[in-house]
Amino acid sequence: CIMGKVAAHMGKEGDATPFTDVT
């Protein structure tokens, strides 16, 4: 998913786990 990539990129700075979980 495109959102997953964005979430991973943004979450990488803080919370990548919850971000990827949401996607």
N, C-alpha and C positions, 0 to 999 in steps of 0.2 A: 504493500500500500504506500502511496505517496505520503500520506499523513504519518505513517510509521517512520519514514525516513526523517521527516521534519521533527517529529517528536523525539527521535533518537538524537538528533543533532542538538535540539534545544535542551532535552533532558540530560544529555551528556554533561552539561554544565552543572546540573544539580541533581535532578531525580529522573534518571532514565528508566528505572524499573516501573514506577507508577505510570509514566507516560506511555510506555510500550504496552502496559497492561490495559490502559484505556482504549488503545487502538486495537 
